[in-house]
Amino acid sequence: MKMLRLIILLAVLFSALAAEAHAALEDELDTGKIESALTDEAREIIGDYSPLSTDTEGAISRLVTYLKNKLRDVWTEVGAGVIKILSVVLLCSLASGLRSSGSGFDYVNLAGVLAIAALTISDVNSLLRLGGETLDDISFFSKALLPTLATAAAAAGGASSAAVKYAATAMFIDILINAAKGVIFPMICAYTACTLASGALGDKRLEAVTRLIKKVTVFLMTALVTVFTAYLGITGVIATSTDAAAVKAVKSTISVLPVVGRTIADAAGAIVAGAGVIKSCIGAFGLIASLAICAAPFLRLGLRYLIFKAAAAIAEPISGERISKMIDGIGSVYGMILGIVGIGGVFIFFGVISLIKVVGG
């Protein structure tokens, strides 16, 4: 009878300790710094949703509402610009019809190219800046989110996995930003210049250079994603095996203790489970917050890409191949900027998901 009372007392004591450990972990994580790392726009989108909140449905609903409203604004903005471009195309077509069929330089085509360049170049520059700023926002947010999430994952029994996946994600986000600003964005600028020059002059050599720049840029972006996912997967498998073995050994050791071994093991399991719940809440917040950071750039770039590709298809039978290729090339510029921003989103998404899936075995 005394032994039963002792076991019950110990069970109550360890349950209280587990609750206290759960509360201490919440305090130690300091989730406020994650919220403060959000952009103003992202904070406005997700409202009062917090890293330890379970109201993911409400946050997703607010995000969808924002996207619907933003889509109308971006559609109006992009549509007005494309209408101007198609008006230039139509005027060039009419002027070409009135032009004599001599073999002189095609000044009508040059005028059309210059007019379209004037209508688009400032927009391309602003969206290149937007792409760089979005990558910086993703990096700043990841520096607050990932260490906190990794700490929660480690408390849930995945110390090795959490450390490896956090380090991999942080490293590749830094590599991405350096590659984007040092190599990829300058290549996109060069691609834009070659696209405009090729449209004005119709030089086949410039077209070849343009295609080469695009291929190299796309290859670099694809290589970054491929290497990141492969590295994350391989190191994650090794670290997960280490964590599973360590947790199993600890559980086995504790369980063999006389009388209280099973009670201690259950209390430890409760602590780990509580840390897992915190990890899942922070991870869900990280995913939704990352979407909120990327939402506006994705809409602005993605819609431009689609509309410019459609405009190029419309322009081809009206103006001929050169101007339509130039419009298509400008659409590709938006597509490449969207791609590099998308890679930043993919890196933080994969990093968060891999940390959420960390288990101690």
Secondary structure, 3 states (H helix, E strand, C coil): CHHHHHHHHHHHHHHHHHHHHHHHHHHHHCCHHHHHCCCHHHHHHHCCCCCCCCCHHHHHHHHHHHHHHHHHHHHHHHHHHHHHHHHHHHHHHHHHHHCCCCCCCCHHHHHHHHHHHHHHHHHHHHHHHHHHHHHHHHHHHHHHHHHHHHHHHHHCCCHHHHHHHHHHHHHHHHHHHHHHHHHHHHHHHHHHHHHHHHHHHCCHHHHHHHHHHHHHHHHHHHHHHHHHHHHHHHHHHHHHHHHHHHHHHHHHHHHCCCCCHHHHHHHHHHHHHHHHHHHHHHHHHHHHHHHHHHHHHHHHHHHHHHHHHHHHHHHHHHHCHHHHHHHHHHHHHHHHHHHHHHHHHHHHHHHHHHHHCCCCC
